[in-house]
């Protein structure tokens, strides 16, 4: 559905995606989709419904947008057009609630960033609340989503400890991408912060 609630396309299950009969895939084309750019963010609501014997037993709504990200000759492109990132870091904290999520503070922060001319926010140093990404989608702010992997050095901490860190980081990254992959504002995934990149083993 578009922002006005009009149905613009429907897809039916076409095949089982695995040996598990509860997993199905959808495929098809929907006409009239407009891309999501930061200056005029266009969002859609996708509803997935499960029916048994013709009776709906479950459904979920996901708001999303459609855009392409590419790197061409060393330049970052969104929907085929070069973009330049300018923005801020943001931690998920506030005067009112400390380190706990505060929706009002989050909205004020992002609105002030946009008003200051920013088009990008780095959500450091851990996955932020989903509402923050929803608001980035609405405002048209590019987002960099990050996992808490930082300050590591194989020479000081030891190979075994770093292997555990990398294993945990892979799980965190997979979980974050699975949760946030439908947000058009997320154009970058960050896998570490302030690591000693001069060491090849790190």
C-alpha contacts under 8 A as a table, 3 or more apart, distances in Angstrom:
res1	aa1	res2	aa2	distance
1	X	4	X	7.50
1	X	5	X	5.18
1	X	6	X	5.09
1	X	7	X	4.40
1	X	8	X	5.65
1	X	9	X	7.43
1	X	44	X	5.72
1	X	45	X	5.17
1	X	46	X	6.49
2	X	5	X	5.30
2	X	6	X	5.52
2	X	7	X	6.77
2	X	8	X	6.89
2	X	43	X	6.99
2	X	44	X	4.86
2	X	45	X	6.48
3	X	6	X	7.46
3	X	43	X	6.68
3	X	44	X	6.18
3	X	45	X	7.63
7	X	10	X	7.72
8	X	30	X	7.25
8	X	31	X	7.56
8	X	32	X	7.56
9	X	30	X	5.55
9	X	31	X	7.53
10	X	30	X	7.80
11	X	26	X	6.56
11	X	27	X	7.03
11	X	28	X	6.68
12	X	26	X	6.43
12	X	27	X	7.98
13	X	24	X	6.33
13	X	25	X	5.88
13	X	26	X	5.01
13	X	27	X	7.67
14	X	24	X	7.32
14	X	25	X	6.18
14	X	26	X	5.73
14	X	27	X	6.91
15	X	24	X	5.69
15	X	25	X	5.71
15	X	26	X	7.46
16	X	19	X	7.35
16	X	20	X	7.59
16	X	21	X	6.29
16	X	22	X	7.88
16	X	23	X	5.89
16	X	24	X	4.32
16	X	25	X	6.19
17	X	20	X	7.78
17	X	23	X	5.77
17	X	24	X	5.06
17	X	25	X	5.62
18	X	21	X	7.12
18	X	23	X	6.36
18	X	24	X	7.59
20	X	23	X	5.71
21	X	24	X	7.26
30	X	33	X	6.83
33	X	66	X	7.84
34	X	42	X	6.77
34	X	66	X	7.35
35	X	41	X	7.99
35	X	42	X	6.55
35	X	65	X	6.96
35	X	66	X	5.13
35	X	67	X	5.30
35	X	79	X	7.25
36	X	40	X	7.12
36	X	41	X	4.92
36	X	42	X	4.88
36	X	43	X	6.94
36	X	65	X	5.54
36	X	66	X	5.45
36	X	67	X	5.39
36	X	184	X	6.94
37	X	40	X	5.64
37	X	41	X	5.17
37	X	42	X	7.23
37	X	67	X	7.31
37	X	78	X	7.43
37	X	79	X	7.59
37	X	140	X	6.96
38	X	41	X	5.38
38	X	119	X	7.25
38	X	139	X	7.48
38	X	140	X	3.94
38	X	141	X	5.98
38	X	142	X	7.03
38	X	185	X	7.92
39	X	140	X	6.08
40	X	140	X	6.94
41	X	137	X	6.95
41	X	138	X	6.37
41	X	139	X	7.06
41	X	140	X	5.40
42	X	65	X	6.27
43	X	63	X	6.69
43	X	64	X	5.55
43	X	65	X	4.69
43	X	66	X	7.86
43	X	137	X	7.74
43	X	138	X	7.72
44	X	63	X	5.57
44	X	64	X	5.40
44	X	65	X	5.86
45	X	61	X	6.44
45	X	62	X	5.58
45	X	63	X	4.27
45	X	64	X	6.25
46	X	61	X	5.65
46	X	62	X	5.12
46	X	63	X	6.11
46	X	64	X	7.35
47	X	59	X	6.82
47	X	60	X	5.66
47	X	61	X	4.45
47	X	62	X	6.37
48	X	59	X	5.45
48	X	60	X	5.42
48	X	61	X	6.56
49	X	56	X	6.80
49	X	57	X	7.77
49	X	58	X	5.81
49	X	59	X	4.12
49	X	60	X	6.62
50	X	56	X	5.68
50	X	57	X	5.81
50	X	58	X	5.14
50	X	59	X	6.02
51	X	54	X	5.64
51	X	55	X	5.01
51	X	56	X	4.01
51	X	57	X	5.44
51	X	58	X	7.08
52	X	55	X	5.24
52	X	56	X	6.37
52	X	57	X	6.69
56	X	59	X	7.72
62	X	182	X	7.85
63	X	182	X	7.70
63	X	183	X	7.85
64	X	137	X	7.98
64	X	182	X	5.59
64	X	183	X	5.64
64	X	184	X	6.31
65	X	137	X	7.99
65	X	182	X	7.49
65	X	183	X	6.90
65	X	184	X	5.21
66	X	184	X	6.41
67	X	78	X	6.90
67	X	79	X	5.73
67	X	184	X	6.66
68	X	77	X	7.99
68	X	78	X	5.67
68	X	79	X	4.90
68	X	80	X	7.36
69	X	76	X	7.39
69	X	77	X	5.76
69	X	78	X	4.86
69	X	79	X	6.47
69	X	80	X	7.75
69	X	187	X	6.97
70	X	76	X	6.01
70	X	77	X	5.14
70	X	78	X	6.64
70	X	80	X	7.55
71	X	74	X	6.01
71	X	75	X	5.35
71	X	76	X	4.65
71	X	77	X	5.90
72	X	75	X	5.19
72	X	76	X	6.54
72	X	77	X	7.03
75	X	82	X	6.55
75	X	83	X	7.79
76	X	82	X	5.74
76	X	83	X	5.89
76	X	84	X	7.39
77	X	80	X	5.46
77	X	81	X	4.95
77	X	82	X	4.25
77	X	83	X	5.57
78	X	81	X	5.30
78	X	82	X	6.40
78	X	83	X	6.51
85	X	118	X	7.93
85	X	119	X	6.38
85	X	120	X	5.97
86	X	117	X	7.91
86	X	118	X	5.25
86	X	119	X	5.71
86	X	120	X	5.68
87	X	113	X	7.21
87	X	117	X	7.98
87	X	118	X	4.55
87	X	119	X	5.82
87	X	120	X	4.47
87	X	121	X	5.43
87	X	122	X	7.67
88	X	113	X	7.25
88	X	118	X	7.35
88	X	120	X	6.68
88	X	121	X	5.08
88	X	122	X	6.24
89	X	121	X	5.75
89	X	122	X	4.64
89	X	123	X	6.32
89	X	124	X	6.47
90	X	121	X	6.73
90	X	122	X	6.07
90	X	123	X	5.40
90	X	124	X	6.03
91	X	123	X	6.47
91	X	124	X	5.65
91	X	125	X	7.27
92	X	99	X	6.37
92	X	100	X	7.23
92	X	101	X	6.21
92	X	102	X	7.99
92	X	106	X	7.66
92	X	123	X	7.88
92	X	124	X	7.97
92	X	128	X	6.59
93	X	97	X	6.92
93	X	98	X	5.25
93	X	99	X	4.40
93	X	100	X	6.15
93	X	101	X	6.43
93	X	102	X	7.25
94	X	97	X	5.50
94	X	98	X	5.07
94	X	99	X	6.74
94	X	100	X	7.76
94	X	101	X	7.87
94	X	102	X	6.79
94	X	105	X	6.24
95	X	98	X	5.74
96	X	102	X	7.61
97	X	100	X	5.46
97	X	101	X	7.02
97	X	102	X	6.29
101	X	129	X	7.08
102	X	105	X	5.53
102	X	106	X	6.20
103	X	106	X	5.04
103	X	107	X	6.16
103	X	131	X	7.65
103	X	132	X	7.82
104	X	107	X	5.27
104	X	108	X	6.27
105	X	108	X	5.15
105	X	109	X	6.10
106	X	109	X	5.19
106	X	110	X	6.28
106	X	132	X	6.81
107	X	110	X	5.31
107	X	111	X	6.03
107	X	132	X	7.73
107	X	135	X	7.32
108	X	111	X	5.18
108	X	112	X	6.10
109	X	112	X	5.27
109	X	113	X	6.26
110	X	113	X	5.00
110	X	114	X	6.22
110	X	136	X	7.63
111	X	114	X	5.14
111	X	115	X	6.09
111	X	139	X	7.81
112	X	115	X	4.93
112	X	116	X	6.05
113	X	116	X	5.10
113	X	117	X	6.65
113	X	118	X	5.42
113	X	119	X	7.81
114	X	117	X	5.30
114	X	118	X	5.01
114	X	119	X	6.37
114	X	139	X	7.76
114	X	141	X	7.39
115	X	118	X	7.25
118	X	121	X	7.87
118	X	141	X	7.76
119	X	140	X	7.23
119	X	141	X	4.95
119	X	142	X	5.94
120	X	141	X	5.20
120	X	142	X	4.41
120	X	143	X	5.69
120	X	144	X	7.70
121	X	141	X	6.75
121	X	142	X	6.26
121	X	143	X	5.05
121	X	144	X	6.40
122	X	143	X	5.82
122	X	144	X	4.67
122	X	145	X	6.62
122	X	146	X	7.91
123	X	126	X	7.05
123	X	127	X	7.13
123	X	128	X	6.54
123	X	143	X	6.90
123	X	144	X	5.89
123	X	145	X	5.42
123	X	146	X	6.39
124	X	127	X	7.64
124	X	145	X	7.24
124	X	146	X	5.97
124	X	147	X	7.98
125	X	146	X	5.58
125	X	147	X	6.05
125	X	148	X	5.34
125	X	193	X	7.51
126	X	145	X	7.48
126	X	146	X	5.20
126	X	147	X	4.53
126	X	148	X	4.92
127	X	145	X	6.32
127	X	146	X	5.92
127	X	147	X	6.07
127	X	176	X	6.65
128	X	132	X	6.80
128	X	133	X	7.85
128	X	145	X	7.87
129	X	132	X	5.61
129	X	133	X	7.28
130	X	133	X	5.23
130	X	134	X	6.32
130	X	180	X	7.61
131	X	134	X	4.83
131	X	135	X	6.21
132	X	135	X	5.19
132	X	136	X	6.28
133	X	136	X	4.88
133	X	137	X	6.13
133	X	143	X	7.67
133	X	183	X	6.74
133	X	185	X	7.06
133	X	186	X	7.71
134	X	137	X	5.09
134	X	138	X	6.38
134	X	183	X	7.23
135	X	138	X	4.94
135	X	139	X	6.00
136	X	139	X	5.17
136	X	140	X	5.70
136	X	141	X	4.87
136	X	142	X	6.92
136	X	143	X	7.12
136	X	185	X	5.97
137	X	140	X	5.43
137	X	141	X	6.63
137	X	183	X	6.61
137	X	184	X	6.29
137	X	185	X	5.08
138	X	141	X	7.97
140	X	185	X	6.85
141	X	185	X	6.14
142	X	185	X	4.74
142	X	186	X	6.01
142	X	187	X	6.34
143	X	185	X	5.45
143	X	186	X	4.57
143	X	187	X	6.09
143	X	188	X	6.74
144	X	186	X	5.92
144	X	187	X	6.39
144	X	188	X	4.70
144	X	189	X	5.78
144	X	190	X	6.65
145	X	186	X	6.70
145	X	188	X	6.41
145	X	189	X	5.10
145	X	190	X	5.91
146	X	189	X	6.00
146	X	190	X	4.47
146	X	191	X	6.14
146	X	192	X	7.21
147	X	169	X	7.17
147	X	172	X	6.49
147	X	173	X	6.39
147	X	176	X	7.77
147	X	190	X	6.61
147	X	191	X	5.87
147	X	192	X	6.66
148	X	169	X	7.74
148	X	191	X	7.99
148	X	192	X	6.86
148	X	193	X	7.65
149	X	152	X	7.91
149	X	165	X	7.61
149	X	169	X	6.57
149	X	191	X	6.74
149	X	192	X	4.71
149	X	193	X	6.19
150	X	192	X	5.43
150	X	193	X	4.58
150	X	194	X	5.69
150	X	195	X	5.64
151	X	193	X	6.98
151	X	194	X	5.69
151	X	195	X	5.00
151	X	196	X	7.37
152	X	157	X	7.30
152	X	162	X	7.48
152	X	195	X	5.52
152	X	196	X	6.84
152	X	202	X	7.62
153	X	156	X	5.59
153	X	157	X	6.00
153	X	158	X	7.83
153	X	162	X	7.89
153	X	195	X	7.04
153	X	196	X	6.16
153	X	202	X	6.37
154	X	157	X	5.34
154	X	158	X	5.12
154	X	159	X	5.61
154	X	162	X	6.43
154	X	201	X	6.93
154	X	202	X	6.16
155	X	158	X	5.97
155	X	159	X	7.76
157	X	161	X	6.51
157	X	162	X	7.10
158	X	161	X	5.66
158	X	162	X	6.47
159	X	162	X	5.17
159	X	163	X	6.11
160	X	163	X	5.17
160	X	164	X	6.54
161	X	164	X	5.22
161	X	165	X	6.40
162	X	165	X	4.80
162	X	166	X	6.11
163	X	166	X	5.10
163	X	167	X	6.18
164	X	167	X	5.07
164	X	168	X	6.19
165	X	168	X	5.12
165	X	169	X	5.98
166	X	169	X	4.89
166	X	170	X	6.14
167	X	170	X	5.25
167	X	171	X	6.58
168	X	171	X	5.21
168	X	172	X	6.20
169	X	172	X	4.96
169	X	173	X	5.96
169	X	191	X	7.58
170	X	173	X	5.15
170	X	174	X	6.12
171	X	174	X	5.23
171	X	175	X	6.14
172	X	175	X	5.16
172	X	176	X	6.07
173	X	176	X	5.12
173	X	177	X	6.08
173	X	191	X	7.20
174	X	177	X	5.30
174	X	178	X	6.04
175	X	178	X	5.17
175	X	179	X	6.20
176	X	179	X	5.19
176	X	180	X	5.98
177	X	180	X	5.16
177	X	181	X	5.17
178	X	181	X	5.76
179	X	182	X	7.79
180	X	183	X	5.75
180	X	186	X	7.66
181	X	184	X	7.77
181	X	186	X	7.50
183	X	186	X	5.79
184	X	187	X	7.12
186	X	189	X	7.56
190	X	193	X	7.81
192	X	195	X	6.74
195	X	202	X	7.58
196	X	199	X	6.09
196	X	202	X	6.74
197	X	200	X	6.87
197	X	202	X	6.27
199	X	202	X	5.51
